[in-house]
């Protein structure tokens, strides 16, 4: 099954409604990269009139997770996935449209290949960087994902 932004967004509307209502939207996905955007608005702001960090986290996680879902589906094997850990850094107030980009497709390929070869669970880190409309970095999120082949 080919993963498309519209399929990701439809999934979010029904399975992750809080992300959908906050404006988190997949814009692009291919074998190596996923781009997710979210626009600062009343429903997703904090008391300081910038985007709440949790909303940024939802968008960042989606940029890593959608890539991982696409690759696990393409493997034709039953593979479970879970965020084991994460960390983030915030460098500027997030206002306007924020774009999160994850370019970690090769990292996923290596982890799935190793999981299929060994039958053991694998953990790996993926990064998503959020930038504003001027191209200035506002936040960086790192997610430690765990994958395991189901028996």
C-alpha positions as CSV (number, residue, x, y, z in Angstrom):
1,X,0.0,0.0,0.0
2,X,1.4,3.4,-1.0
3,X,1.4,5.9,1.8
4,X,0.2,9.3,0.8
5,X,-0.3,12.5,2.7
6,X,-4.1,12.3,2.2
7,X,-4.2,8.8,3.7
8,X,-2.1,9.9,6.7
9,X,-4.4,12.9,7.2
10,X,-7.6,10.8,7.0
11,X,-6.1,8.3,9.5
12,X,-5.4,11.2,11.9
13,X,-8.9,12.6,11.5
14,X,-10.4,9.3,12.8
15,X,-7.6,7.8,15.0
16,X,-5.7,10.9,16.3
17,X,-8.4,13.6,16.4
18,X,-6.5,15.9,18.8
19,X,-3.7,16.2,16.2
20,X,-6.1,16.7,13.4
21,X,-8.1,19.4,15.3
22,X,-4.9,21.2,16.2
23,X,-4.0,21.4,12.5
24,X,-1.3,18.8,12.2
25,X,-1.1,17.8,8.5
26,X,1.1,15.6,6.4
27,X,2.2,17.4,3.3
28,X,4.8,15.0,1.7
29,X,6.0,11.5,2.1
30,X,8.4,9.3,0.1
31,X,10.8,6.6,0.9
32,X,13.3,8.8,2.6
33,X,11.5,11.9,3.9
34,X,8.3,13.1,5.5
35,X,7.1,16.7,5.8
36,X,4.4,17.7,8.3
37,X,3.1,21.2,8.9
38,X,1.0,22.8,11.6
39,X,-0.1,26.4,11.8
40,X,-0.2,28.4,15.0
41,X,-3.8,29.3,15.9
42,X,-6.0,29.8,18.9
43,X,-6.7,26.2,19.5
44,X,-3.0,25.1,19.7
45,X,-1.5,28.1,21.5
46,X,0.0,28.4,25.0
47,X,-0.5,31.4,27.3
48,X,2.5,33.1,25.7
49,X,0.8,33.3,22.3
50,X,3.0,30.8,20.6
51,X,2.4,27.2,19.7
52,X,2.1,24.8,22.6
53,X,5.1,22.4,22.7
54,X,2.8,19.3,22.7
55,X,1.4,20.3,19.3
56,X,4.9,20.7,17.9
57,X,5.6,17.2,19.4
58,X,2.6,15.7,17.6
59,X,3.7,17.1,14.3
60,X,7.3,16.0,14.8
61,X,6.3,12.5,15.9
62,X,4.0,12.2,12.9
63,X,6.9,13.0,10.5
64,X,8.9,10.2,12.0
65,X,6.1,7.8,12.6
66,X,4.4,8.1,9.2
67,X,7.8,7.1,7.6
68,X,8.0,4.1,9.9
69,X,4.4,3.0,9.3
70,X,5.0,3.2,5.5
71,X,8.1,1.1,5.7
72,X,6.7,-1.5,8.1
73,X,3.6,-1.9,5.7
74,X,5.9,-2.2,2.7
75,X,7.9,-5.1,4.4
76,X,4.8,-7.4,4.3
77,X,5.7,-8.6,7.7
78,X,3.9,-8.0,11.0
79,X,6.1,-5.5,12.8
80,X,5.2,-3.7,16.0
81,X,6.5,-0.2,16.6
82,X,6.7,1.9,19.7
83,X,8.2,5.2,20.8
84,X,10.5,4.2,23.6
85,X,12.0,7.6,24.5
86,X,12.2,11.2,23.2
87,X,13.8,14.5,23.8
88,X,13.4,18.0,22.4
89,X,15.0,21.4,22.2
90,X,13.2,24.7,21.6
91,X,15.2,27.6,20.1
92,X,12.6,30.2,19.1
93,X,8.9,30.9,19.7
94,X,6.8,28.9,17.3
95,X,4.3,31.2,15.5
96,X,3.0,31.1,12.0
97,X,3.3,27.9,9.9
98,X,5.8,25.4,11.3
99,X,7.2,22.7,9.1
100,X,8.7,19.5,10.5
101,X,11.0,17.5,8.3
102,X,12.3,14.0,9.0
103,X,14.9,12.6,6.5
104,X,15.6,9.3,8.3
105,X,14.3,6.7,5.8
106,X,17.6,4.9,5.6
107,X,17.8,4.5,9.4
108,X,14.4,2.7,9.3
109,X,15.5,0.5,6.4
110,X,18.6,-0.7,8.4
111,X,16.6,-1.3,11.6
112,X,13.8,-3.3,9.8
113,X,16.4,-5.3,7.9
114,X,18.3,-6.2,11.1
115,X,15.0,-7.0,12.9
116,X,14.0,-9.4,10.1
117,X,17.4,-11.0,9.9
118,X,17.9,-11.6,13.7
119,X,14.3,-11.8,14.9
120,X,15.3,-9.4,17.7
121,X,13.8,-6.1,18.5
122,X,15.7,-3.0,17.3
123,X,15.8,0.5,18.7
124,X,16.9,3.6,16.7
125,X,16.7,7.3,16.9
126,X,15.0,9.6,14.4
127,X,15.1,13.4,14.3
128,X,12.6,15.9,13.1
129,X,13.5,19.6,12.8
130,X,10.8,22.3,12.9
131,X,11.3,25.5,11.1
132,X,9.1,28.6,10.7
133,X,8.1,30.3,7.5
134,X,11.4,32.2,7.4
135,X,13.3,28.9,7.5
136,X,14.5,29.6,11.1
137,X,14.7,26.5,13.3
138,X,12.2,26.7,16.2
139,X,12.5,23.2,17.6
140,X,14.2,19.8,17.2
141,X,12.7,16.5,18.4
142,X,14.4,13.2,18.7
143,X,12.4,10.0,19.0
144,X,13.8,6.6,20.0
145,X,11.7,4.1,18.1
146,X,11.5,0.4,18.8
147,X,10.5,-2.2,16.2
148,X,10.0,-5.9,16.6
149,X,8.9,-8.6,14.2
150,X,5.7,-10.3,15.5
151,X,5.8,-14.1,15.6
